[in-house]
């Protein structure tokens, strides 16, 4: 019986490579305890990503921020 390896669906592999390190940089910006005038600080996460990863496009940073937010929310849900 032969098994086939599914093709890689992800297209932004550059983001995958930096995700763990970049996530550690932006995670504090998702914490609801960290706000400014009651507003979230997610816009600062974009700036931090831009400063630390200038080779990543704005579109890719947006994709990263959306994925990082989802990971943050999933990790906060008690199981």
mmCIF file of the N, C-alpha and C atoms, coordinates in Angstrom:
data_MODEL
# 
_entry.id   MODEL 
# 
loop_
_atom_site.group_PDB 
_atom_site.id 
_atom_site.type_symbol 
_atom_site.label_atom_id 
_atom_site.label_alt_id 
_atom_site.label_comp_id 
_atom_site.label_asym_id 
_atom_site.label_entity_id 
_atom_site.label_seq_id 
_atom_site.pdbx_PDB_ins_code 
_atom_site.Cartn_x 
_atom_site.Cartn_y 
_atom_site.Cartn_z 
_atom_site.occupancy 
_atom_site.B_iso_or_equiv 
_atom_site.pdbx_formal_charge 
_atom_site.auth_seq_id 
_atom_site.auth_comp_id 
_atom_site.auth_asym_id 
_atom_site.auth_atom_id 
_atom_site.pdbx_PDB_model_num 
ATOM 1   N N  . UNK A 1 1  ? 0.846   -1.167 0.000  1.00 0.00 ? 1  UNK A N  1 
ATOM 2   C CA . UNK A 1 1  ? 0.000   0.000  0.000  1.00 0.00 ? 1  UNK A CA 1 
ATOM 3   C C  . UNK A 1 1  ? 0.898   1.238  0.000  1.00 0.00 ? 1  UNK A C  1 
ATOM 4   N N  . UNK A 1 2  ? 0.714   2.096  -0.947 1.00 0.00 ? 2  UNK A N  1 
ATOM 5   C CA . UNK A 1 2  ? 1.523   3.317  -1.010 1.00 0.00 ? 2  UNK A CA 1 
ATOM 6   C C  . UNK A 1 2  ? 0.728   4.489  -0.433 1.00 0.00 ? 2  UNK A C  1 
ATOM 7   N N  . UNK A 1 3  ? 1.455   5.344  0.200  1.00 0.00 ? 3  UNK A N  1 
ATOM 8   C CA . UNK A 1 3  ? 0.816   6.545  0.744  1.00 0.00 ? 3  UNK A CA 1 
ATOM 9   C C  . UNK A 1 3  ? 1.354   7.749  0.000  1.00 0.00 ? 3  UNK A C  1 
ATOM 10  N N  . UNK A 1 4  ? 0.487   8.697  -0.219 1.00 0.00 ? 4  UNK A N  1 
ATOM 11  C CA . UNK A 1 4  ? 0.907   9.912  -0.890 1.00 0.00 ? 4  UNK A CA 1 
ATOM 12  C C  . UNK A 1 4  ? 0.911   11.055 0.110  1.00 0.00 ? 4  UNK A C  1 
ATOM 13  N N  . UNK A 1 5  ? 1.887   11.887 -0.051 1.00 0.00 ? 5  UNK A N  1 
ATOM 14  C CA . UNK A 1 5  ? 1.995   13.061 0.804  1.00 0.00 ? 5  UNK A CA 1 
ATOM 15  C C  . UNK A 1 5  ? 1.194   14.174 0.155  1.00 0.00 ? 5  UNK A C  1 
ATOM 16  N N  . UNK A 1 6  ? 0.272   14.774 0.901  1.00 0.00 ? 6  UNK A N  1 
ATOM 17  C CA . UNK A 1 6  ? -0.515  15.850 0.294  1.00 0.00 ? 6  UNK A CA 1 
ATOM 18  C C  . UNK A 1 6  ? 0.373   17.035 -0.080 1.00 0.00 ? 6  UNK A C  1 
ATOM 19  N N  . UNK A 1 7  ? 0.006   17.697 -1.136 1.00 0.00 ? 7  UNK A N  1 
ATOM 20  C CA . UNK A 1 7  ? 0.766   18.866 -1.591 1.00 0.00 ? 7  UNK A CA 1 
ATOM 21  C C  . UNK A 1 7  ? 0.628   19.993 -0.570 1.00 0.00 ? 7  UNK A C  1 
ATOM 22  N N  . UNK A 1 8  ? 1.656   20.781 -0.450 1.00 0.00 ? 8  UNK A N  1 
ATOM 23  C CA . UNK A 1 8  ? 1.644   21.930 0.456  1.00 0.00 ? 8  UNK A CA 1 
ATOM 24  C C  . UNK A 1 8  ? 0.652   22.957 -0.062 1.00 0.00 ? 8  UNK A C  1 
ATOM 25  N N  . UNK A 1 9  ? -0.324  23.314 0.777  1.00 0.00 ? 9  UNK A N  1 
ATOM 26  C CA . UNK A 1 9  ? -1.342  24.279 0.371  1.00 0.00 ? 9  UNK A CA 1 
ATOM 27  C C  . UNK A 1 9  ? -0.920  25.707 0.667  1.00 0.00 ? 9  UNK A C  1 
ATOM 28  N N  . UNK A 1 10 ? -0.071  25.868 1.649  1.00 0.00 ? 10 UNK A N  1 
ATOM 29  C CA . UNK A 1 10 ? 0.317   27.226 2.049  1.00 0.00 ? 10 UNK A CA 1 
ATOM 30  C C  . UNK A 1 10 ? 1.146   27.874 0.947  1.00 0.00 ? 10 UNK A C  1 
ATOM 31  N N  . UNK A 1 11 ? 0.877   29.142 0.738  1.00 0.00 ? 11 UNK A N  1 
ATOM 32  C CA . UNK A 1 11 ? 1.605   29.858 -0.299 1.00 0.00 ? 11 UNK A CA 1 
ATOM 33  C C  . UNK A 1 11 ? 2.577   30.875 0.271  1.00 0.00 ? 11 UNK A C  1 
ATOM 34  N N  . UNK A 1 12 ? 2.399   31.257 1.502  1.00 0.00 ? 12 UNK A N  1 
ATOM 35  C CA . UNK A 1 12 ? 3.254   32.267 2.134  1.00 0.00 ? 12 UNK A CA 1 
ATOM 36  C C  . UNK A 1 12 ? 4.246   31.573 3.073  1.00 0.00 ? 12 UNK A C  1 
ATOM 37  N N  . UNK A 1 13 ? 5.118   30.771 2.521  1.00 0.00 ? 13 UNK A N  1 
ATOM 38  C CA . UNK A 1 13 ? 6.043   29.988 3.330  1.00 0.00 ? 13 UNK A CA 1 
ATOM 39  C C  . UNK A 1 13 ? 7.026   30.858 4.101  1.00 0.00 ? 13 UNK A C  1 
ATOM 40  N N  . UNK A 1 14 ? 7.331   32.031 3.587  1.00 0.00 ? 14 UNK A N  1 
ATOM 41  C CA . UNK A 1 14 ? 8.223   32.952 4.290  1.00 0.00 ? 14 UNK A CA 1 
ATOM 42  C C  . UNK A 1 14 ? 7.626   33.319 5.655  1.00 0.00 ? 14 UNK A C  1 
ATOM 43  N N  . UNK A 1 15 ? 6.327   33.525 5.708  1.00 0.00 ? 15 UNK A N  1 
ATOM 44  C CA . UNK A 1 15 ? 5.665   33.849 6.972  1.00 0.00 ? 15 UNK A CA 1 
ATOM 45  C C  . UNK A 1 15 ? 5.705   32.665 7.919  1.00 0.00 ? 15 UNK A C  1 
ATOM 46  N N  . UNK A 1 16 ? 5.558   31.490 7.392  1.00 0.00 ? 16 UNK A N  1 
ATOM 47  C CA . UNK A 1 16 ? 5.581   30.276 8.214  1.00 0.00 ? 16 UNK A CA 1 
ATOM 48  C C  . UNK A 1 16 ? 6.930   30.143 8.911  1.00 0.00 ? 16 UNK A C  1 
ATOM 49  N N  . UNK A 1 17 ? 7.996   30.485 8.203  1.00 0.00 ? 17 UNK A N  1 
ATOM 50  C CA . UNK A 1 17 ? 9.345   30.357 8.747  1.00 0.00 ? 17 UNK A CA 1 
ATOM 51  C C  . UNK A 1 17 ? 9.594   31.309 9.910  1.00 0.00 ? 17 UNK A C  1 
ATOM 52  N N  . UNK A 1 18 ? 8.995   32.489 9.888  1.00 0.00 ? 18 UNK A N  1 
ATOM 53  C CA . UNK A 1 18 ? 9.247   33.487 10.941 1.00 0.00 ? 18 UNK A CA 1 
ATOM 54  C C  . UNK A 1 18 ? 8.127   33.552 11.972 1.00 0.00 ? 18 UNK A C  1 
ATOM 55  N N  . UNK A 1 19 ? 7.094   32.721 11.817 1.00 0.00 ? 19 UNK A N  1 
ATOM 56  C CA . UNK A 1 19 ? 5.905   32.870 12.651 1.00 0.00 ? 19 UNK A CA 1 
ATOM 57  C C  . UNK A 1 19 ? 6.199   32.824 14.149 1.00 0.00 ? 19 UNK A C  1 
ATOM 58  N N  . UNK A 1 20 ? 6.903   31.803 14.619 1.00 0.00 ? 20 UNK A N  1 
ATOM 59  C CA . UNK A 1 20 ? 7.108   31.651 16.060 1.00 0.00 ? 20 UNK A CA 1 
ATOM 60  C C  . UNK A 1 20 ? 7.826   32.848 16.677 1.00 0.00 ? 20 UNK A C  1 
ATOM 61  N N  . UNK A 1 21 ? 8.901   33.283 16.049 1.00 0.00 ? 21 UNK A N  1 
ATOM 62  C CA . UNK A 1 21 ? 9.630   34.428 16.576 1.00 0.00 ? 21 UNK A CA 1 
ATOM 63  C C  . UNK A 1 21 ? 8.825   35.713 16.484 1.00 0.00 ? 21 UNK A C  1 
ATOM 64  N N  . UNK A 1 22 ? 8.140   35.891 15.384 1.00 0.00 ? 22 UNK A N  1 
ATOM 65  C CA . UNK A 1 22 ? 7.336   37.099 15.199 1.00 0.00 ? 22 UNK A CA 1 
ATOM 66  C C  . UNK A 1 22 ? 6.136   37.093 16.132 1.00 0.00 ? 22 UNK A C  1 
ATOM 67  N N  . UNK A 1 23 ? 5.561   35.935 16.355 1.00 0.00 ? 23 UNK A N  1 
ATOM 68  C CA . UNK A 1 23 ? 4.417   35.843 17.266 1.00 0.00 ? 23 UNK A CA 1 
ATOM 69  C C  . UNK A 1 23 ? 4.812   36.298 18.665 1.00 0.00 ? 23 UNK A C  1 
ATOM 70  N N  . UNK A 1 24 ? 5.983   35.907 19.110 1.00 0.00 ? 24 UNK A N  1 
ATOM 71  C CA . UNK A 1 24 ? 6.457   36.320 20.438 1.00 0.00 ? 24 UNK A CA 1 
ATOM 72  C C  . UNK A 1 24 ? 6.565   37.842 20.531 1.00 0.00 ? 24 UNK A C  1 
ATOM 73  N N  . UNK A 1 25 ? 6.895   38.500 19.421 1.00 0.00 ? 25 UNK A N  1 
ATOM 74  C CA . UNK A 1 25 ? 6.993   39.963 19.410 1.00 0.00 ? 25 UNK A CA 1 
ATOM 75  C C  . UNK A 1 25 ? 5.628   40.646 19.525 1.00 0.00 ? 25 UNK A C  1 
ATOM 76  N N  . UNK A 1 26 ? 4.636   40.083 18.886 1.00 0.00 ? 26 UNK A N  1 
ATOM 77  C CA . UNK A 1 26 ? 3.335   40.764 18.802 1.00 0.00 ? 26 UNK A CA 1 
ATOM 78  C C  . UNK A 1 26 ? 2.291   40.270 19.803 1.00 0.00 ? 26 UNK A C  1 
ATOM 79  N N  . UNK A 1 27 ? 2.528   39.158 20.444 1.00 0.00 ? 27 UNK A N  1 
ATOM 80  C CA . UNK A 1 27 ? 1.541   38.601 21.367 1.00 0.00 ? 27 UNK A CA 1 
ATOM 81  C C  . UNK A 1 27 ? 1.051   39.600 22.416 1.00 0.00 ? 27 UNK A C  1 
ATOM 82  N N  . UNK A 1 28 ? 1.917   40.408 23.038 1.00 0.00 ? 28 UNK A N  1 
ATOM 83  C CA . UNK A 1 28 ? 1.433   41.353 24.059 1.00 0.00 ? 28 UNK A CA 1 
ATOM 84  C C  . UNK A 1 28 ? 0.403   42.362 23.533 1.00 0.00 ? 28 UNK A C  1 
ATOM 85  N N  . UNK A 1 29 ? 0.436   42.640 22.247 1.00 0.00 ? 29 UNK A N  1 
ATOM 86  C CA . UNK A 1 29 ? -0.496  43.613 21.677 1.00 0.00 ? 29 UNK A CA 1 
ATOM 87  C C  . UNK A 1 29 ? -1.925  43.082 21.593 1.00 0.00 ? 29 UNK A C  1 
ATOM 88  N N  . UNK A 1 30 ? -2.101  41.768 21.696 1.00 0.00 ? 30 UNK A N  1 
ATOM 89  C CA . UNK A 1 30 ? -3.432  41.172 21.649 1.00 0.00 ? 30 UNK A CA 1 
ATOM 90  C C  . UNK A 1 30 ? -4.064  41.056 23.032 1.00 0.00 ? 30 UNK A C  1 
ATOM 91  N N  . UNK A 1 31 ? -3.279  41.194 24.067 1.00 0.00 ? 31 UNK A N  1 
ATOM 92  C CA . UNK A 1 31 ? -3.769  41.033 25.441 1.00 0.00 ? 31 UNK A CA 1 
ATOM 93  C C  . UNK A 1 31 ? -4.764  42.144 25.769 1.00 0.00 ? 31 UNK A C  1 
ATOM 94  N N  . UNK A 1 32 ? -5.993  41.786 26.155 1.00 0.00 ? 32 UNK A N  1 
ATOM 95  C CA . UNK A 1 32 ? -6.999  42.804 26.461 1.00 0.00 ? 32 UNK A CA 1 
ATOM 96  C C  . UNK A 1 32 ? -6.615  43.683 27.655 1.00 0.00 ? 32 UNK A C  1 
ATOM 97  N N  . UNK A 1 33 ? -5.684  43.240 28.467 1.00 0.00 ? 33 UNK A N  1 
ATOM 98  C CA . UNK A 1 33 ? -5.226  44.056 29.596 1.00 0.00 ? 33 UNK A CA 1 
ATOM 99  C C  . UNK A 1 33 ? -4.334  45.208 29.120 1.00 0.00 ? 33 UNK A C  1 
ATOM 100 N N  . UNK A 1 34 ? -3.803  45.092 27.921 1.00 0.00 ? 34 UNK A N  1 
ATOM 101 C CA . UNK A 1 34 ? -2.944  46.133 27.353 1.00 0.00 ? 34 UNK A CA 1 
ATOM 102 C C  . UNK A 1 34 ? -3.742  46.953 26.340 1.00 0.00 ? 34 UNK A C  1 
ATOM 103 N N  . UNK A 1 35 ? -4.281  48.050 26.786 1.00 0.00 ? 35 UNK A N  1 
ATOM 104 C CA . UNK A 1 35 ? -5.041  48.920 25.894 1.00 0.00 ? 35 UNK A CA 1 
ATOM 105 C C  . UNK A 1 35 ? -4.575  50.356 26.084 1.00 0.00 ? 35 UNK A C  1 
ATOM 106 N N  . UNK A 1 36 ? -4.974  51.187 25.187 1.00 0.00 ? 36 UNK A N  1 
ATOM 107 C CA . UNK A 1 36 ? -4.689  52.611 25.284 1.00 0.00 ? 36 UNK A CA 1 
ATOM 108 C C  . UNK A 1 36 ? -6.021  53.331 25.097 1.00 0.00 ? 36 UNK A C  1 
ATOM 109 N N  . UNK A 1 37 ? -6.530  53.897 26.162 1.00 0.00 ? 37 UNK A N  1 
ATOM 110 C CA . UNK A 1 37 ? -7.834  54.557 26.095 1.00 0.00 ? 37 UNK A CA 1 
ATOM 111 C C  . UNK A 1 37 ? -8.947  53.599 25.747 1.00 0.00 ? 37 UNK A C  1 
ATOM 112 N N  . UNK A 1 38 ? -8.803  52.341 26.148 1.00 0.00 ? 38 UNK A N  1 
ATOM 113 C CA . UNK A 1 38 ? -9.830  51.346 25.866 1.00 0.00 ? 38 UNK A CA 1 
ATOM 114 C C  . UNK A 1 38 ? -9.724  50.721 24.490 1.00 0.00 ? 38 UNK A C  1 
ATOM 115 N N  . UNK A 1 39 ? -8.776  51.150 23.692 1.00 0.00 ? 39 UNK A N  1 
ATOM 116 C CA . UNK A 1 39 ? -8.599  50.612 22.340 1.00 0.00 ? 39 UNK A CA 1 
ATOM 117 C C  . UNK A 1 39 ? -7.478  49.569 22.331 1.00 0.00 ? 39 UNK A C  1 
ATOM 118 N N  . UNK A 1 40 ? -7.641  48.547 21.497 1.00 0.00 ? 40 UNK A N  1 
ATOM 119 C CA . UNK A 1 40 ? -6.607  47.525 21.391 1.00 0.00 ? 40 UNK A CA 1 
ATOM 120 C C  . UNK A 1 40 ? -5.342  48.113 20.774 1.00 0.00 ? 40 UNK A C  1 
ATOM 121 N N  . UNK A 1 41 ? -4.260  47.389 20.926 1.00 0.00 ? 41 UNK A N  1 
ATOM 122 C CA . UNK A 1 41 ? -2.973  47.850 20.403 1.00 0.00 ? 41 UNK A CA 1 
ATOM 123 C C  . UNK A 1 41 ? -2.529  47.056 19.172 1.00 0.00 ? 41 UNK A C  1 
ATOM 124 N N  . UNK A 1 42 ? -3.473  46.404 18.517 1.00 0.00 ? 42 UNK A N  1 
ATOM 125 C CA . UNK A 1 42 ? -3.112  45.569 17.369 1.00 0.00 ? 42 UNK A CA 1 
ATOM 126 C C  . UNK A 1 42 ? -2.427  46.356 16.257 1.00 0.00 ? 42 UNK A C  1 
ATOM 127 N N  . UNK A 1 43 ? -2.756  47.627 16.116 1.00 0.00 ? 43 UNK A N  1 
ATOM 128 C CA . UNK A 1 43 ? -2.102  48.427 15.078 1.00 0.00 ? 43 UNK A CA 1 
ATOM 129 C C  . UNK A 1 43 ? -0.605  48.543 15.358 1.00 0.00 ? 43 UNK A C  1 
ATOM 130 N N  . UNK A 1 44 ? -0.217  48.473 16.630 1.00 0.00 ? 44 UNK A N  1 
ATOM 131 C CA . UNK A 1 44 ? 1.207   48.521 16.964 1.00 0.00 ? 44 UNK A CA 1 
ATOM 132 C C  . UNK A 1 44 ? 1.909   47.218 16.589 1.00 0.00 ? 44 UNK A C  1 
ATOM 133 N N  . UNK A 1 45 ? 1.165   46.118 16.601 1.00 0.00 ? 45 UNK A N  1 
ATOM 134 C CA . UNK A 1 45 ? 1.732   44.843 16.175 1.00 0.00 ? 45 UNK A CA 1 
ATOM 135 C C  . UNK A 1 45 ? 2.191   44.952 14.721 1.00 0.00 ? 45 UNK A C  1 
ATOM 136 N N  . UNK A 1 46 ? 1.409   45.636 13.904 1.00 0.00 ? 46 UNK A N  1 
ATOM 137 C CA . UNK A 1 46 ? 1.778   45.832 12.498 1.00 0.00 ? 46 UNK A CA 1 
ATOM 138 C C  . UNK A 1 46 ? 3.096   46.603 12.410 1.00 0.00 ? 46 UNK A C  1 
ATOM 139 N N  . UNK A 1 47 ? 3.233   47.653 13.214 1.00 0.00 ? 47 UNK A N  1 
ATOM 140 C CA . UNK A 1 47 ? 4.452   48.476 13.183 1.00 0.00 ? 47 UNK A CA 1 
ATOM 141 C C  . UNK A 1 47 ? 5.674   47.683 13.632 1.00 0.00 ? 47 UNK A C  1 
ATOM 142 N N  . UNK A 1 48 ? 5.499   46.875 14.672 1.00 0.00 ? 48 UNK A N  1 
ATOM 143 C CA . UNK A 1 48 ? 6.612   46.056 15.164 1.00 0.00 ? 48 UNK A CA 1 
ATOM 144 C C  . UNK A 1 48 ? 7.041   45.060 14.091 1.00 0.00 ? 48 UNK A C  1 
ATOM 145 N N  . UNK A 1 49 ? 6.080   44.441 13.438 1.00 0.00 ? 49 UNK A N  1 
ATOM 146 C CA . UNK A 1 49 ? 6.408   43.511 12.353 1.00 0.00 ? 49 UNK A CA 1 
ATOM 147 C C  . UNK A 1 49 ? 7.154   44.222 11.228 1.00 0.00 ? 49 UNK A C  1 
ATOM 148 N N  . UNK A 1 50 ? 6.691   45.409 10.886 1.00 0.00 ? 50 UNK A N  1 
ATOM 149 C CA . UNK A 1 50 ? 7.323   46.180 9.813  1.00 0.00 ? 50 UNK A CA 1 
ATOM 150 C C  . UNK A 1 50 ? 8.783   46.495 10.154 1.00 0.00 ? 50 UNK A C  1 
ATOM 151 N N  . UNK A 1 51 ? 9.025   46.852 11.428 1.00 0.00 ? 51 UNK A N  1 
ATOM 152 C CA . UNK A 1 51 ? 10.379  47.191 11.861 1.00 0.00 ? 51 UNK A CA 1 
ATOM 153 C C  . UNK A 1 51 ? 11.301  45.974 11.900 1.00 0.00 ? 51 UNK A C  1 
ATOM 154 N N  . UNK A 1 52 ? 10.791  44.841 12.363 1.00 0.00 ? 52 UNK A N  1 
ATOM 155 C CA . UNK A 1 52 ? 11.628  43.652 12.523 1.00 0.00 ? 52 UNK A CA 1 
ATOM 156 C C  . UNK A 1 52 ? 11.754  42.809 11.250 1.00 0.00 ? 52 UNK A C  1 
ATOM 157 N N  . UNK A 1 53 ? 10.799  42.926 10.364 1.00 0.00 ? 53 UNK A N  1 
ATOM 158 C CA . UNK A 1 53 ? 10.803  42.127 9.137  1.00 0.00 ? 53 UNK A CA 1 
ATOM 159 C C  . UNK A 1 53 ? 10.531  43.021 7.922  1.00 0.00 ? 53 UNK A C  1 
ATOM 160 N N  . UNK A 1 54 ? 11.465  43.907 7.589  1.00 0.00 ? 54 UNK A N  1 
ATOM 161 C CA . UNK A 1 54 ? 11.233  44.839 6.476  1.00 0.00 ? 54 UNK A CA 1 
ATOM 162 C C  . UNK A 1 54 ? 11.095  44.149 5.116  1.00 0.00 ? 54 UNK A C  1 
ATOM 163 N N  . UNK A 1 55 ? 11.567  42.919 5.011  1.00 0.00 ? 55 UNK A N  1 
ATOM 164 C CA . UNK A 1 55 ? 11.472  42.196 3.750  1.00 0.00 ? 55 UNK A CA 1 
ATOM 165 C C  . UNK A 1 55 ? 10.077  41.638 3.494  1.00 0.00 ? 55 UNK A C  1 
ATOM 166 N N  . UNK A 1 56 ? 9.223   41.668 4.511  1.00 0.00 ? 56 UNK A N  1 
ATOM 167 C CA . UNK A 1 56 ? 7.863   41.140 4.389  1.00 0.00 ? 56 UNK A CA 1 
ATOM 168 C C  . UNK A 1 56 ? 6.936   42.268 3.936  1.00 0.00 ? 56 UNK A C  1 
ATOM 169 N N  . UNK A 1 57 ? 6.118   41.980 2.943  1.00 0.00 ? 57 UNK A N  1 
ATOM 170 C CA . UNK A 1 57 ? 5.218   43.002 2.398  1.00 0.00 ? 57 UNK A CA 1 
ATOM 171 C C  . UNK A 1 57 ? 4.105   43.350 3.386  1.00 0.00 ? 57 UNK A C  1 
ATOM 172 N N  . UNK A 1 58 ? 3.477   44.491 3.164  1.00 0.00 ? 58 UNK A N  1 
ATOM 173 C CA . UNK A 1 58 ? 2.352   44.913 4.010  1.00 0.00 ? 58 UNK A CA 1 
ATOM 174 C C  . UNK A 1 58 ? 1.220   43.891 3.972  1.00 0.00 ? 58 UNK A C  1 
ATOM 175 N N  . UNK A 1 59 ? 0.949   43.349 2.800  1.00 0.00 ? 59 UNK A N  1 
ATOM 176 C CA . UNK A 1 59 ? -0.096  42.336 2.659  1.00 0.00 ? 59 UNK A CA 1 
ATOM 177 C C  . UNK A 1 59 ? 0.234   41.098 3.492  1.00 0.00 ? 59 UNK A C  1 
ATOM 178 N N  . UNK A 1 60 ? 1.484   40.670 3.453  1.00 0.00 ? 60 UNK A N  1 
ATOM 179 C CA . UNK A 1 60 ? 1.893   39.499 4.218  1.00 0.00 ? 60 UNK A CA 1 
ATOM 180 C C  . UNK A 1 60 ? 1.841   39.774 5.723  1.00 0.00 ? 60 UNK A C  1 
ATOM 181 N N  . UNK A 1 61 ? 2.173   40.990 6.115  1.00 0.00 ? 61 UNK A N  1 
ATOM 182 C CA . UNK A 1 61 ? 2.081   41.348 7.536  1.00 0.00 ? 61 UNK A CA 1 
ATOM 183 C C  . UNK A 1 61 ? 0.628   41.294 7.978  1.00 0.00 ? 61 UNK A C  1 
ATOM 184 N N  . UNK A 1 62 ? -0.262  41.781 7.157  1.00 0.00 ? 62 UNK A N  1 
ATOM 185 C CA . UNK A 1 62 ? -1.690  41.711 7.488  1.00 0.00 ? 62 UNK A CA 1 
ATOM 186 C C  . UNK A 1 62 ? -2.126  40.254 7.671  1.00 0.00 ? 62 UNK A C  1 
ATOM 187 N N  . UNK A 1 63 ? -1.705  39.394 6.760  1.00 0.00 ? 63 UNK A N  1 
ATOM 188 C CA . UNK A 1 63 ? -2.028  37.970 6.853  1.00 0.00 ? 63 UNK A CA 1 
ATOM 189 C C  . UNK A 1 63 ? -1.470  37.400 8.158  1.00 0.00 ? 63 UNK A C  1 
ATOM 190 N N  . UNK A 1 64 ? -0.244  37.777 8.477  1.00 0.00 ? 64 UNK A N  1 
ATOM 191 C CA . UNK A 1 64 ? 0.377   37.310 9.710  1.00 0.00 ? 64 UNK A CA 1 
ATOM 192 C C  . UNK A 1 64 ? -0.412  37.775 10.935 1.00 0.00 ? 64 UNK A C  1 
ATOM 193 N N  . UNK A 1 65 ? -0.796  39.044 10.982 1.00 0.00 ? 65 UNK A N  1 
ATOM 194 C CA . UNK A 1 65 ? -1.510  39.595 12.136 1.00 0.00 ? 65 UNK A CA 1 
ATOM 195 C C  . UNK A 1 65 ? -2.843  38.864 12.324 1.00 0.00 ? 65 UNK A C  1 
ATOM 196 N N  . UNK A 1 66 ? -3.549  38.602 11.249 1.00 0.00 ? 66 UNK A N  1 
ATOM 197 C CA . UNK A 1 66 ? -4.820  37.875 11.335 1.00 0.00 ? 66 UNK A CA 1 
ATOM 198 C C  . UNK A 1 66 ? -4.582  36.467 11.899 1.00 0.00 ? 66 UNK A C  1 
ATOM 199 N N  . UNK A 1 67 ? -3.559  35.785 11.386 1.00 0.00 ? 67 UNK A N  1 
ATOM 200 C CA . UNK A 1 67 ? -3.255  34.431 11.866 1.00 0.00 ? 67 UNK A CA 1 
ATOM 201 C C  . UNK A 1 67 ? -2.789  34.464 13.317 1.00 0.00 ? 67 UNK A C  1 
ATOM 202 N N  . UNK A 1 68 ? -1.964  35.432 13.679 1.00 0.00 ? 68 UNK A N  1 
ATOM 203 C CA . UNK A 1 68 ? -1.466  35.538 15.051 1.00 0.00 ? 68 UNK A CA 1 
ATOM 204 C C  . UNK A 1 68 ? -2.610  35.806 16.016 1.00 0.00 ? 68 UNK A C  1 
ATOM 205 N N  . UNK A 1 69 ? -3.549  36.636 15.611 1.00 0.00 ? 69 UNK A N  1 
ATOM 206 C CA . UNK A 1 69 ? -4.712  36.911 16.461 1.00 0.00 ? 69 UNK A CA 1 
ATOM 207 C C  . UNK A 1 69 ? -5.522  35.639 16.691 1.00 0.00 ? 69 UNK A C  1 
ATOM 208 N N  . UNK A 1 70 ? -5.694  34.860 15.635 1.00 0.00 ? 70 UNK A N  1 
ATOM 209 C CA . UNK A 1 70 ? -6.435  33.605 15.755 1.00 0.00 ? 70 UNK A CA 1 
ATOM 210 C C  . UNK A 1 70 ? -5.716  32.642 16.709 1.00 0.00 ? 70 UNK A C  1 
ATOM 211 N N  . UNK A 1 71 ? -4.400  32.549 16.584 1.00 0.00 ? 71 UNK A N  1 
ATOM 212 C CA . UNK A 1 71 ? -3.624  31.693 17.490 1.00 0.00 ? 71 UNK A CA 1 
ATOM 213 C C  . UNK A 1 71 ? -3.760  32.190 18.921 1.00 0.00 ? 71 UNK A C  1 
ATOM 214 N N  . UNK A 1 72 ? -3.662  33.495 19.128 1.00 0.00 ? 72 UNK A N  1 
ATOM 215 C CA . UNK A 1 72 ? -3.795  34.060 20.468 1.00 0.00 ? 72 UNK A CA 1 
ATOM 216 C C  . UNK A 1 72 ? -5.156  33.706 21.072 1.00 0.00 ? 72 UNK A C  1 
ATOM 217 N N  . UNK A 1 73 ? -6.209  33.893 20.306 1.00 0.00 ? 73 UNK A N  1 
ATOM 218 C CA . UNK A 1 73 ? -7.560  33.588 20.789 1.00 0.00 ? 73 UNK A CA 1 
ATOM 219 C C  . UNK A 1 73 ? -7.726  32.102 21.100 1.00 0.00 ? 73 UNK A C  1 
ATOM 220 N N  . UNK A 1 74 ? -7.191  31.231 20.244 1.00 0.00 ? 74 UNK A N  1 
ATOM 221 C CA . UNK A 1 74 ? -7.312  29.787 20.461 1.00 0.00 ? 74 UNK A CA 1 
ATOM 222 C C  . UNK A 1 74 ? -6.561  29.353 21.713 1.00 0.00 ? 74 UNK A C  1 
ATOM 223 N N  . UNK A 1 75 ? -5.441  29.970 21.987 1.00 0.00 ? 75 UNK A N  1 
ATOM 224 C CA . UNK A 1 75 ? -4.663  29.618 23.176 1.00 0.00 ? 75 UNK A CA 1 
ATOM 225 C C  . UNK A 1 75 ? -5.329  30.102 24.468 1.00 0.00 ? 75 UNK A C  1 
ATOM 226 N N  . UNK A 1 76 ? -6.171  31.099 24.391 1.00 0.00 ? 76 UNK A N  1 
ATOM 227 C CA . UNK A 1 76 ? -6.855  31.640 25.574 1.00 0.00 ? 76 UNK A CA 1 
ATOM 228 C C  . UNK A 1 76 ? -8.119  30.873 25.929 1.00 0.00 ? 76 UNK A C  1 
ATOM 229 N N  . UNK A 1 77 ? -8.663  30.118 25.005 1.00 0.00 ? 77 UNK A N  1 
ATOM 230 C CA . UNK A 1 77 ? -9.893  29.371 25.252 1.00 0.00 ? 77 UNK A CA 1 
ATOM 231 C C  . UNK A 1 77 ? -9.577  28.202 26.177 1.00 0.00 ? 77 UNK A C  1 
ATOM 232 N N  . UNK A 1 78 ? -10.205 28.160 27.356 1.00 0.00 ? 78 UNK A N  1 
ATOM 233 C CA . UNK A 1 78 ? -9.955  27.033 28.258 1.00 0.00 ? 78 UNK A CA 1 
ATOM 234 C C  . UNK A 1 78 ? -10.502 25.730 27.683 1.00 0.00 ? 78 UNK A C  1 
ATOM 235 N N  . UNK A 1 79 ? -9.756  24.686 27.875 1.00 0.00 ? 79 UNK A N  1 
ATOM 236 C CA . UNK A 1 79 ? -10.196 23.372 27.334 1.00 0.00 ? 79 UNK A CA 1 
ATOM 237 C C  . UNK A 1 79 ? -10.317 22.376 28.428 1.00 0.00 ? 79 UNK A C  1 
# 
